[in-house]
Amino acid sequence: MSVDASRPRLPGAVLFACNFNRVRSPMAEALLKRAMGDRIYVDSCGLRRAAEDEAGEGADPFVQAVMAEISVDLARHEPKTFEDLTDSSFDLVISLTPQAQHRAVEMTRGRAAEIEYWPTFDPTLAEGSREARLAAYRDVRDMLARKIAERFPR
């Protein structure tokens, strides 16, 4: 069996990071888990807690809706911060916001970890009808799914 040197090596542990761990990073975490099963340890976190976290709301309701469309249940997602991580030994940290990118660089300083930055639109900024807002969330979900399929070939 030949190994394709152009394909990146699959990491053992991946962390997705964004600002609040309620929208983009939980989507990415769930999509990679769906694609790779237990072949890769996957987690996600944010920089800080959102006000909604105090109310125990978990993942953004629009995230839950668009992920349910592809049979992924995020109802039990509990947002966490970098400080909440029980382990920081990730082979790859993928940040989805500029702010998370800066924190990822700090976290991995002096470690043999890769860092990637995937600029990802914040769908919470979308305005308009419920359907227009859901479309923005679907666009983010689908973009993340494409990036994951490219980065983590089966």
DRENTOR-258626 format. One line per 8 residues: number of its first residue (from 1); for each residue x, y, z of N, C-alpha, C, O, CB. Coordinates in Angstrom, 3 decimals. Atoms other than C-alpha are relative to their C-alpha. Glycine has a CB too. Layout:
// DRENTOR-258626
NUM = X/Y/Z/X/Y/Z/X/Y/Z/X/Y/Z/X/Y/Z  ...
This chain:
// DRENTOR-258626
1 = 0.846/-1.177/0.000/0.000/0.000/0.000/0.890/1.239/0.000/1.785/1.357/0.837/-0.962/-0.001/1.221  -0.815/-1.203/0.078/1.474/3.348/-0.992/-0.627/1.106/0.826/-1.845/1.161/0.995/0.174/0.450/-1.456  0.450/-1.135/-0.791/1.238/6.462/1.132/0.108/1.243/-0.867/1.146/1.494/-1.481/0.833/0.150/1.315  0.020/-1.238/0.769/0.259/9.713/-0.552/0.651/1.103/0.834/0.058/1.587/1.799/-1.460/0.388/-0.407  -0.756/-1.004/-0.759/2.867/12.211/0.674/-0.634/1.378/-0.067/-0.326/2.231/0.766/1.421/0.076/-0.510  0.620/-1.314/0.122/0.731/15.147/-0.486/-1.131/0.177/1.018/-1.538/1.304/1.299/-0.532/0.202/-1.420  1.066/-0.091/-0.993/-1.970/14.318/2.071/0.589/0.243/1.378/1.575/-0.393/1.751/-0.856/-1.276/0.002  -0.503/-0.236/-1.344/-1.476/15.719/5.562/-0.226/-1.234/0.887/-1.213/-1.952/0.729/-0.681/1.239/0.614
9 = 0.124/1.097/-0.961/-0.906/13.160/8.333/-1.211/0.275/0.895/-1.457/1.417/1.284/1.310/-0.157/0.855  1.130/-0.171/-0.904/-3.996/12.555/10.454/0.517/0.201/1.419/1.296/-0.613/1.916/-0.957/-1.219/-0.071  -0.422/-0.226/-1.384/-3.478/14.044/13.903/-0.759/-0.938/0.937/-1.816/-1.464/0.589/-0.230/1.478/0.410  0.669/0.827/-0.999/-4.351/12.083/17.025/-1.044/0.764/0.790/-2.015/0.179/1.268/1.010/-0.583/0.940  0.913/-0.824/-0.794/-6.111/14.995/18.751/-0.116/1.380/-0.634/0.889/2.026/-0.930/0.487/0.113/1.473  0.288/-1.277/0.650/-7.758/18.097/17.263/-0.877/0.851/0.904/-1.829/0.357/1.509/-0.685/-0.218/-1.368  0.809/-0.967/-0.736/-9.113/21.198/18.990/-0.469/1.068/-0.969/0.336/1.639/-1.705/0.800/0.631/1.181  0.565/-1.117/0.750/-11.457/23.659/17.266/-0.285/1.117/1.007/-0.832/0.865/2.080/-1.310/-0.426/-0.788
17 = 0.185/-1.121/-0.926/-11.557/27.125/18.851/-0.653/1.179/-0.697/-0.327/1.509/-1.838/1.339/0.426/0.604  0.611/-1.244/0.487/-13.751/30.178/18.377/-0.191/0.911/1.209/0.531/0.776/2.197/-1.378/-0.270/-0.744  0.124/-0.990/-1.069/-15.006/32.987/20.596/-0.785/-0.493/1.218/-0.358/-0.291/2.355/-0.655/1.231/-0.541  0.867/0.386/-1.116/-17.817/31.455/22.694/-0.306/-1.493/0.067/-0.949/-1.928/1.022/-1.283/0.754/-0.088  0.268/1.437/0.027/-17.965/27.731/21.773/-1.499/-0.293/0.007/-1.961/-1.231/0.658/0.669/-0.681/1.190  1.444/0.209/0.108/-21.655/28.045/20.937/-0.454/-0.150/-1.454/-1.569/-0.609/-1.701/-0.743/1.158/0.654  0.440/-0.003/1.390/-21.696/28.282/17.116/0.992/-0.760/-0.880/0.759/-1.919/-1.222/-0.169/1.441/-0.507  -0.914/0.558/0.992/-18.700/27.607/14.883/0.780/-1.212/0.496/0.794/-2.244/-0.174/0.959/1.053/-0.440
25 = -0.834/1.120/-0.450/-16.442/25.376/16.978/-0.803/-1.248/0.362/-0.322/-2.347/0.087/0.818/0.424/1.190  0.754/1.237/-0.225/-19.196/22.982/18.167/-0.443/-0.650/-1.307/-0.510/-1.875/-1.408/-1.217/0.282/0.867  0.353/0.563/1.310/-20.297/22.608/14.539/1.182/-0.780/-0.558/1.032/-1.919/-1.001/-0.426/1.119/-0.991  -1.195/0.643/0.545/-16.741/21.806/13.459/0.327/-1.276/0.773/0.650/-2.300/0.171/1.196/0.965/0.038  -0.264/1.184/-0.830/-16.231/19.402/16.379/-0.929/-1.146/-0.401/-0.476/-2.267/-0.635/-0.179/0.334/1.505  0.979/1.039/0.320/-19.427/17.501/15.581/0.206/-0.550/-1.415/0.063/-1.751/-1.644/-1.422/0.554/0.143  -0.217/0.449/1.378/-18.669/17.380/11.848/1.224/-0.904/-0.118/1.193/-1.903/-0.837/0.157/1.202/-0.924  -1.195/0.850/0.059/-15.169/15.975/12.377/-0.252/-1.330/0.706/0.191/-2.373/0.226/1.210/0.720/0.637
33 = 0.339/1.256/-0.684/-16.454/13.410/14.881/-0.850/-0.886/-0.901/-0.660/-2.101/-0.958/-0.746/0.284/1.323  0.852/0.763/0.917/-19.086/12.382/12.368/0.826/-0.617/-1.130/0.593/-1.762/-1.519/-1.102/0.902/-0.584  -0.810/0.471/1.118/-16.491/12.051/9.598/1.022/-1.054/0.412/1.266/-2.005/-0.330/0.707/1.163/-0.642  -1.125/0.862/-0.383/-13.749/10.297/11.563/-0.308/-0.986/1.122/0.520/-1.843/1.429/1.149/0.848/0.413  0.317/0.906/-1.100/-15.530/8.510/14.392/1.001/0.170/1.127/1.320/1.289/1.527/-0.018/-1.458/-0.483  -0.952/-0.081/-1.112/-13.084/7.641/17.139/1.450/-0.131/-0.448/2.333/-0.387/0.371/-0.308/-1.070/1.015  -1.387/0.056/0.490/-9.999/7.626/14.912/0.810/1.221/0.432/2.038/1.165/0.488/0.015/-0.112/-1.526  -0.647/-1.233/-0.467/-9.224/11.176/16.114/-0.769/0.483/1.225/-2.000/0.483/1.226/0.034/1.109/-1.133
41 = 0.639/-0.645/-1.139/-9.910/12.717/19.525/-0.293/1.438/-0.419/0.591/2.131/-0.924/0.908/-0.061/1.298  0.404/-1.342/0.434/-11.843/15.947/18.879/-0.676/0.719/1.165/-1.486/0.137/1.886/-0.957/-0.071/-1.235  0.631/-0.825/-1.020/-12.802/18.767/21.235/-0.145/1.404/-0.567/0.362/1.704/-1.648/0.827/0.004/1.333  0.144/-1.399/0.415/-13.786/22.427/20.991/-0.092/0.868/1.242/-0.452/0.412/2.327/-1.253/0.200/-0.910  0.089/-0.937/-1.115/-13.626/25.514/23.148/-0.106/1.420/-0.559/0.018/1.651/-1.762/1.234/-0.138/0.952  0.058/-1.406/0.359/-14.022/29.271/23.140/0.909/0.815/0.905/1.517/0.294/1.839/-1.435/0.518/0.080  -0.842/-0.897/-0.789/-12.194/32.246/24.542/-0.637/0.356/1.337/0.045/0.471/2.355/0.287/1.267/-0.784  0.703/-0.431/-1.208/-14.836/33.201/27.068/-1.425/-0.531/-0.024/-1.898/-1.068/-1.026/0.004/1.545/0.124
49 = 1.390/0.454/-0.123/-18.308/32.381/28.286/-0.951/1.083/-0.516/-0.734/2.277/-0.306/-0.335/-0.358/1.478  1.060/-0.912/0.430/-21.357/33.937/26.672/-1.012/0.115/1.136/-1.082/-0.760/2.000/-0.688/-0.499/-1.325  1.035/-0.178/-1.022/-24.173/35.286/28.831/-0.965/-1.184/-0.006/-1.479/-1.577/1.041/-0.772/1.320/-0.229  0.921/1.123/0.120/-26.301/32.413/27.521/0.509/-1.238/0.737/-0.285/-2.077/1.161/-0.230/-0.328/-1.466  -0.569/1.155/-0.700/-23.907/29.903/29.112/-0.467/-0.043/1.447/-0.690/-1.115/2.008/1.532/0.038/-0.056  0.428/-0.056/-1.401/-24.948/31.091/32.555/-1.414/-0.552/0.146/-1.774/-1.075/1.201/0.066/1.449/0.534  1.363/0.519/-0.032/-28.523/30.136/31.680/-0.041/-1.476/-0.403/-1.109/-2.087/-0.429/-0.901/0.823/-0.924  -0.069/1.416/0.359/-27.348/26.686/30.609/-0.570/-0.322/-1.363/-1.090/-1.417/-1.574/-0.711/-0.805/1.017
57 = 0.620/0.200/1.308/-28.449/27.105/27.005/0.815/-0.874/-0.943/0.246/-1.429/-1.883/-0.235/1.321/-0.644  -0.806/0.858/0.876/-25.549/25.226/25.388/0.202/0.597/-1.370/0.391/1.805/-1.518/-0.641/-1.351/-0.138  -0.209/-0.457/1.373/-25.181/25.414/21.634/-1.127/0.936/-0.428/-2.270/0.792/0.003/0.094/-1.200/-0.962  0.958/-0.943/0.568/-26.928/28.234/19.797/-1.179/-0.781/-0.607/-0.961/-1.793/-1.273/0.686/0.906/-1.079  1.159/0.720/0.543/-30.504/27.185/18.867/0.015/-0.163/-1.526/-0.443/-1.185/-2.038/-1.254/0.714/0.402  -0.094/0.141/1.453/-29.877/27.870/15.163/1.030/-1.071/-0.372/0.845/-1.794/-1.351/0.373/1.350/-0.649  -0.992/1.063/0.222/-26.783/25.633/15.337/-0.668/-1.349/0.205/-0.513/-2.257/-0.612/1.226/0.158/0.958  0.690/1.265/-0.258/-28.880/22.890/16.888/-0.933/-0.355/-1.155/-1.015/-1.517/-1.555/-0.792/0.077/1.316
65 = 0.950/0.249/1.088/-31.464/23.281/14.111/0.696/-0.452/-1.277/0.279/-1.436/-1.889/-0.814/1.253/-0.278  -0.643/0.370/1.274/-29.067/23.162/11.147/0.802/-1.285/0.123/0.967/-2.000/-0.865/0.913/1.126/-0.481  -0.704/1.268/-0.179/-27.064/20.301/12.630/-0.999/-1.156/0.063/-0.699/-2.254/-0.403/0.867/0.034/1.280  1.042/1.035/-0.020/-30.274/18.342/13.276/-0.434/-0.365/-1.423/-0.836/-1.499/-1.683/-1.220/0.478/0.822  0.345/0.281/1.399/-30.969/18.666/9.535/0.884/-1.089/-0.603/0.472/-1.770/-1.542/0.116/1.271/-0.832  -0.910/1.041/0.504/-27.968/16.369/8.960/0.178/-1.107/1.058/1.179/-1.824/1.073/1.388/0.620/-0.378  0.062/1.052/-1.024/-28.848/14.101/11.912/1.133/0.059/1.019/1.635/-0.975/1.459/0.012/-1.343/-0.662  -0.997/-0.186/-1.052/-26.318/15.558/14.354/-0.685/0.747/1.143/-1.205/1.846/0.953/1.271/0.786/-0.528
73 = 0.679/-0.564/-1.165/-27.678/16.266/17.840/1.002/0.755/0.871/1.927/0.156/1.420/-0.701/-1.112/0.818  -0.867/-0.811/-0.859/-25.992/19.134/19.696/-0.744/0.520/1.232/-0.305/1.476/1.870/0.572/1.175/-0.793  0.792/-0.464/-1.141/-28.642/19.490/22.395/0.761/-0.095/1.313/0.491/0.677/2.233/-1.279/-0.798/0.100  -0.739/0.184/-1.255/-26.202/18.289/25.071/1.345/0.737/0.022/2.102/0.617/0.985/0.234/-1.477/0.240  -1.284/-0.716/0.033/-23.283/20.490/24.016/0.074/1.004/1.147/-0.845/1.793/1.364/0.192/0.723/-1.359  -0.242/-0.961/-1.078/-21.859/22.407/26.964/1.218/0.845/-0.369/2.338/0.335/-0.401/0.217/-0.727/1.374  -1.120/-0.869/0.371/-19.733/25.405/25.945/1.080/0.026/1.080/0.793/0.007/2.277/-0.501/1.418/-0.266  -1.121/-0.097/-0.933/-16.291/25.573/27.499/1.047/0.948/-0.561/1.053/1.273/-1.748/0.618/-1.393/0.273
81 = -1.079/-0.903/0.372/-13.282/27.856/27.453/1.312/-0.777/-0.058/1.364/-1.952/0.305/0.102/1.180/0.997  -1.334/0.599/-0.012/-9.590/27.138/26.954/0.353/-0.466/1.413/0.959/-1.523/1.588/1.057/1.007/-0.519  -0.326/0.331/-1.387/-9.288/27.128/30.752/-0.747/-1.234/0.482/-0.290/-1.896/1.414/-0.316/1.174/0.905  0.793/1.158/-0.405/-11.959/24.411/31.034/0.528/-1.321/-0.571/0.105/-2.394/-0.141/-1.433/0.196/-0.430  -0.500/1.228/0.616/-10.018/21.935/28.889/0.726/-0.848/1.039/1.547/-0.341/1.803/0.941/0.324/-1.185  -0.660/0.893/-0.956/-8.942/18.902/30.906/1.390/-0.393/-0.487/2.232/-0.810/0.309/-0.850/-1.256/0.235  -1.293/0.330/0.576/-6.016/18.307/28.552/0.259/0.985/-1.131/-0.659/1.329/-1.876/0.047/-1.486/-0.509  -0.326/-0.926/1.091/-4.214/20.664/26.198/1.025/-0.600/-0.946/1.717/0.128/-1.659/0.521/1.323/0.559
89 = -0.978/0.705/0.847/-2.110/18.040/24.395/-0.595/-0.299/-1.369/-0.831/-1.459/-1.706/0.462/-1.312/0.675  0.580/0.185/1.324/-3.523/18.575/20.929/1.104/0.025/-1.045/2.055/0.800/-0.942/-1.059/1.087/-0.298  -0.947/0.005/1.112/-1.607/17.739/17.765/-0.293/1.138/-0.960/0.599/1.657/-1.630/-0.043/-1.338/-0.740  0.446/-1.022/0.937/-3.631/20.279/15.816/-1.058/0.862/0.663/-2.029/0.349/1.219/-0.547/-0.636/-1.297  0.998/-0.955/-0.478/-5.496/23.408/16.897/-0.448/0.794/-1.216/0.364/1.414/-1.903/0.572/0.945/1.140  0.573/-0.744/1.126/-7.820/24.918/14.300/-0.844/1.125/0.583/-1.866/0.884/1.227/-0.860/-0.933/-0.945  0.740/-1.153/-0.493/-8.964/28.414/15.143/-0.871/0.549/-1.128/-0.479/0.584/-2.294/0.965/1.094/0.542  1.001/-0.449/0.964/-12.018/29.831/13.445/-0.228/1.507/0.053/-0.989/2.054/-0.745/-1.308/-0.720/0.243
97 = 0.090/-1.453/-0.121/-11.674/33.460/14.561/1.406/0.560/0.242/2.270/-0.153/0.753/-0.977/0.411/1.156  -1.328/-0.585/-0.258/-8.703/35.855/14.708/0.362/-0.020/1.485/1.512/-0.277/1.842/0.048/1.438/-0.518  -0.266/-0.024/-1.435/-9.044/36.128/18.483/0.401/-1.385/0.505/1.317/-1.508/1.318/-1.230/0.506/0.762  -0.336/1.369/-0.398/-8.982/32.344/18.911/1.366/-0.399/-0.557/2.083/-1.188/0.058/-1.084/-0.987/-0.485  -1.318/0.293/0.581/-5.945/32.188/16.627/1.107/0.500/0.933/2.087/-0.207/1.167/0.139/0.656/-1.407  -1.000/-0.541/-0.922/-3.989/34.423/19.006/0.123/-0.877/1.246/1.230/-1.141/1.715/-0.362/1.442/0.400  -0.016/0.843/-1.210/-4.979/32.256/21.992/0.608/-1.369/-0.312/1.317/-1.932/0.522/-1.438/-0.171/0.570  -0.574/1.294/0.398/-4.065/29.056/20.096/1.523/0.078/-0.073/2.220/-0.853/0.329/-0.571/-0.449/-1.361
105 = -1.450/-0.189/0.076/-0.585/30.439/19.433/0.594/0.005/1.409/1.625/-0.623/1.649/0.346/1.320/-0.743  -0.475/-0.027/-1.383/-0.159/31.172/23.151/-0.029/-1.390/0.618/0.924/-1.796/1.282/-0.844/0.961/0.836  0.174/1.318/-0.605/-1.454/27.730/24.158/1.032/-1.004/-0.485/1.475/-1.860/0.280/-1.383/-0.521/-0.289  -0.893/1.001/0.582/0.851/25.822/21.844/1.467/0.408/0.027/2.327/-0.346/-0.428/-0.408/-0.279/-1.413  -1.396/-0.466/-0.055/4.004/27.862/22.446/0.862/-1.036/0.720/0.551/-1.450/1.836/0.098/1.383/0.718  -0.907/0.967/-0.588/6.861/25.448/23.099/-0.449/-1.445/-0.130/0.178/-2.340/0.436/0.189/0.316/1.421  0.506/1.359/0.188/4.833/22.405/22.045/0.075/-0.378/-1.468/0.130/0.482/-2.347/-1.451/-0.127/0.516  -0.030/0.499/1.373/4.940/20.237/18.957/-1.427/-0.141/-0.515/-1.895/-1.247/-0.787/0.753/-1.357/-0.085
113 = 1.379/-0.005/0.487/1.461/21.217/17.828/-0.098/0.893/-1.226/0.553/1.934/-1.312/-0.980/0.479/1.104  0.269/-0.829/1.178/0.271/22.512/14.483/-1.161/0.928/0.314/-2.032/0.608/1.122/-0.315/-0.877/-1.255  1.108/-0.943/-0.123/-1.993/25.526/14.273/-0.450/0.359/-1.406/0.367/0.668/-2.273/0.411/1.282/0.813  0.570/-0.439/1.273/-4.313/26.279/11.381/-1.069/1.037/0.294/-1.761/0.975/1.310/-0.590/-1.200/-0.810  1.027/-1.026/-0.125/-6.526/29.286/10.895/-0.953/-0.144/-1.168/-0.559/-0.019/-2.328/0.619/1.430/0.046  1.048/0.088/1.008/-9.792/28.787/9.037/-0.961/1.168/0.243/-1.895/1.028/1.033/-0.749/-1.394/0.059  0.913/-1.130/-0.210/-11.465/32.226/8.836/-1.435/-0.428/-0.296/-1.741/-0.914/-1.384/0.399/1.206/-0.893  1.370/0.494/0.110/-15.138/31.494/9.413/-0.982/1.099/0.370/-0.909/1.669/1.458/-0.212/-1.233/0.896
121 = 1.020/-1.025/-0.218/-18.053/33.909/9.095/-0.796/-0.309/1.269/-1.080/-1.470/1.564/-0.947/0.097/-1.221  0.836/0.147/-1.192/-20.036/34.476/12.288/-1.463/0.122/-0.427/-1.924/1.231/-0.696/0.365/1.075/1.093  1.381/-0.071/0.480/-23.622/33.559/11.313/-0.942/0.729/0.954/-2.060/1.067/0.567/-0.520/-1.384/-0.241  0.859/-0.760/-0.912/-24.998/35.298/14.410/-0.145/1.448/-0.464/-1.025/2.169/0.006/0.565/-0.042/1.429  0.084/-1.357/0.545/-24.365/38.523/12.484/-1.033/0.126/-1.119/-1.365/1.235/-1.538/1.355/0.429/-0.515  0.985/-0.016/1.091/-26.886/37.540/9.796/-1.299/0.634/0.483/-1.737/0.427/1.615/-0.265/-1.437/-0.528  1.258/-0.667/-0.325/-30.030/39.604/9.725/-1.089/-0.498/-0.933/-0.818/-1.183/-1.919/0.143/1.537/-0.100  1.111/0.358/0.864/-33.456/39.098/8.252/-0.909/-1.016/0.657/-0.929/-1.176/1.877/0.511/-0.538/-1.314
129 = 0.978/0.974/-0.471/-36.096/36.426/8.532/0.693/-1.200/0.640/1.907/-1.368/0.534/-0.898/-0.459/-1.155  -0.541/1.234/-0.589/-35.650/33.180/10.413/0.657/-0.847/-1.075/1.736/-1.398/-0.859/-1.113/-0.808/0.709  -0.556/0.825/1.081/-35.074/31.402/7.107/1.314/0.584/-0.530/2.236/-0.163/-0.856/-1.017/-0.129/-1.148  -1.244/-0.637/0.459/-32.431/33.932/6.033/1.121/-0.252/1.001/2.262/-0.502/0.612/-0.204/1.523/-0.203  -1.006/0.264/-1.022/-30.625/33.480/9.329/0.416/-1.468/-0.018/1.602/-1.777/0.098/-0.530/0.386/1.387  -0.339/1.427/0.093/-30.837/29.680/9.073/0.893/-0.269/-1.211/1.793/-1.105/-1.146/-1.283/-0.857/-0.087  -0.828/0.172/1.205/-29.361/29.936/5.567/1.456/0.372/0.296/2.372/-0.291/-0.191/-0.548/0.866/-1.169  -1.366/-0.396/-0.361/-26.320/31.751/7.013/0.670/-1.088/0.836/1.851/-1.379/0.648/-0.009/1.338/0.774
137 = -0.538/1.089/-0.819/-25.853/28.984/9.577/0.301/-1.229/-0.868/1.320/-1.893/-0.681/-0.994/-0.370/1.129  -0.248/1.130/0.908/-26.195/26.332/6.858/1.258/0.234/-0.829/2.045/-0.685/-1.058/-1.209/-0.223/-0.930  -1.212/-0.318/0.786/-23.544/28.124/4.795/1.259/-0.282/0.813/2.221/-0.843/0.290/-0.013/1.483/-0.454  -1.155/0.244/-0.864/-21.129/27.981/7.736/0.178/-1.505/0.203/1.290/-2.021/0.088/-0.168/0.722/1.367  -0.064/1.462/-0.174/-21.968/24.320/8.414/0.590/-0.669/-1.228/1.481/-1.511/-1.116/-1.398/-0.574/0.284  -0.448/0.631/1.242/-21.425/23.395/4.774/1.445/0.361/-0.336/2.180/-0.478/-0.858/-0.912/0.405/-1.149  -1.391/-0.393/0.218/-18.173/25.373/4.508/0.923/-0.803/0.907/1.968/-1.283/0.469/0.185/1.510/0.249  -0.813/0.782/-0.933/-16.825/23.644/7.610/0.068/-1.461/-0.435/1.123/-2.088/-0.339/-0.567/0.104/1.427
145 = 0.016/1.395/0.466/-17.874/20.251/6.241/0.951/-0.180/-1.185/1.656/-1.185/-1.266/-1.439/-0.426/-0.400  -0.918/0.081/1.150/-15.982/20.954/2.992/1.459/0.070/0.455/2.294/-0.714/0.003/-0.293/1.137/-1.004  -1.373/-0.142/-0.498/-12.852/22.102/4.834/0.448/-1.268/0.734/1.588/-1.708/0.587/0.108/1.224/0.938  -0.322/1.224/-0.741/-12.969/19.043/7.079/0.250/-1.146/-0.969/1.190/-1.919/-0.784/-1.138/-0.364/0.980  -0.182/1.068/0.986/-13.368/16.712/4.096/1.340/0.145/-0.732/1.984/-0.857/-1.043/-1.160/0.008/-1.013  -1.276/-0.256/0.657/-10.333/18.338/2.434/1.183/-0.282/0.929/2.167/-0.900/0.523/0.055/1.441/-0.489  -1.112/0.085/-0.948/-8.144/18.427/5.547/0.175/-1.391/0.603/1.290/-1.808/0.918/-0.203/0.998/1.105  -0.021/1.315/-0.639/-9.072/15.006/6.946/-0.567/-1.059/-0.931/-1.678/-1.548/-0.724/-0.789/0.025/1.313
153 = 0.502/0.990/0.958/-9.370/12.601/4.025/-0.195/-1.355/0.677/0.557/-1.737/1.574/0.968/-0.137/-1.195  0.286/1.329/-0.592/-10.849/9.228/4.855/0.916/-1.049/-0.578/0.827/-2.219/-0.205/-1.467/-0.407/-0.235
